[in-house]
Amino acid sequence: MSRRLTAAAAASAALVGAALAIAPAASAAVPASVNVSGCTLGSTITLSGTPSAGRIAVSLTVDGAAAGQYWSVAIGDNLTGVYAGLKKSDANGDVAVAASTGDQSGTDYLTGSAFNWRTGEVCGAAVSVG
């Protein structure tokens, strides 16, 4: 594994860990709303969740990357994996993932991360639903 790839993987793991740290323990005070996001090289990540009929429709997009690049994308709900996969950016350089998860009791804390295998860019986002 190259040094660049190792450093990028470590950065990705750190960002995901930081995003997951936003989801509080059951005994912790629950914030009213969480909505944070960022990317290391200028792209924009957006994560949203819409509850309906006991489910949450989750959408994650990364905008601003070059076309045809591969991204590892992961989405979680209260520390439970919802989606993990490899996506190729479209002709506009955008990556989009749609997923669905069960609406858990109380507030759901959604987290999303994306890692660009060509540039090493890391993106992360967290949002609360409910």
C-alpha positions in Angstrom: 0.0 0.0 0.0 1.5 3.4 -0.9 2.2 6.1 1.6 -0.3 8.4 0.0 -3.0 5.7 0.1 -2.2 4.9 3.7 -2.3 8.6 4.7 -5.6 9.1 2.9 -7.1 6.0 4.5 -6.0 7.2 7.9 -7.5 10.7 7.2 -10.7 9.1 6.0 -11.0 6.9 9.1 -10.3 10.0 11.4 -13.0 12.0 9.6 -15.6 9.2 9.9 -14.7 8.7 13.5 -15.2 12.4 14.2 -18.5 12.4 12.4 -19.6 9.3 14.4 -18.6 11.0 17.6 -21.4 13.5 17.1 -23.9 10.7 17.8 -24.3 10.9 21.6 -24.4 8.0 24.0 -27.9 7.2 25.3 -27.1 8.9 28.6 -25.7 12.1 27.1 -27.7 15.2 26.5 -29.1 15.2 23.0 -28.5 18.3 20.9 -31.6 19.8 19.3 -30.1 19.6 15.8 -26.8 18.5 14.2 -25.8 19.5 10.6 -22.1 19.6 9.8 -20.2 18.8 6.6 -16.8 19.4 4.9 -14.3 18.2 2.3 -10.6 18.5 2.4 -10.0 19.6 -1.2 -12.9 21.9 -2.0 -15.7 19.6 -3.1 -19.1 19.9 -1.3 -20.8 17.1 0.5 -24.5 17.2 1.3 -26.4 14.7 3.5 -30.1 14.7 4.2 -32.7 12.5 5.7 -36.5 12.6 5.3 -38.7 10.5 7.6 -41.9 8.9 6.2 -44.0 5.9 7.3 -41.4 4.5 9.7 -38.5 4.8 7.3 -35.9 7.6 6.6 -35.0 8.3 3.0 -31.3 9.2 3.0 -29.5 11.2 0.3 -25.8 11.9 0.1 -24.2 13.9 -2.7 -20.6 15.1 -3.4 -20.3 18.0 -5.9 -17.3 19.5 -7.4 -15.1 16.5 -8.2 -13.8 15.6 -11.7 -15.8 13.3 -13.9 -15.0 9.6 -13.9 -13.3 9.4 -10.5 -14.1 6.6 -8.0 -15.3 7.4 -4.5 -15.8 5.1 -1.5 -19.0 6.1 0.1 -20.5 5.1 3.5 -23.7 6.1 5.3 -24.7 5.2 8.9 -27.6 5.7 11.2 -26.9 5.8 14.9 -23.7 3.9 14.3 -25.3 1.2 12.2 -24.2 0.8 8.6 -26.9 1.8 6.0 -24.8 1.9 2.8 -21.2 1.2 1.8 -20.0 1.1 -1.8 -17.9 2.4 -4.6 -19.4 5.1 -6.9 -18.0 6.7 -10.0 -18.6 10.4 -10.4 -20.8 11.3 -13.4 -20.0 13.6 -16.3 -20.6 16.7 -14.1 -18.2 15.3 -11.4 -21.0 14.5 -9.0 -21.6 11.4 -6.9 -25.1 10.6 -5.6 -26.3 7.9 -3.3 -29.8 7.2 -2.1 -30.6 4.8 0.7 -33.3 4.0 3.2 -33.1 3.1 6.9 -35.6 2.4 9.6 -36.7 5.4 11.6 -35.5 4.5 15.1 -37.2 5.8 18.3 -35.9 9.3 19.2 -33.5 11.2 17.2 -31.6 9.5 14.3 -28.1 10.7 13.8 -27.1 10.1 10.1 -23.4 10.2 9.1 -21.9 10.1 5.7 -18.3 9.9 4.4 -16.7 9.8 1.0 -13.1 9.2 -0.1 -11.8 9.9 -3.6 -9.3 7.2 -4.7 -7.6 9.4 -7.2 -7.1 12.7 -5.3 -7.2 11.5 -1.7 -10.0 14.0 -0.9 -12.0 13.1 2.2 -15.5 14.4 2.8 -17.7 13.9 5.9 -21.2 15.0 7.0 -23.6 14.4 9.9 -27.2 15.4 10.3 -29.9 14.7 12.9 -33.4 13.6 11.9 -36.4 13.6 14.3 
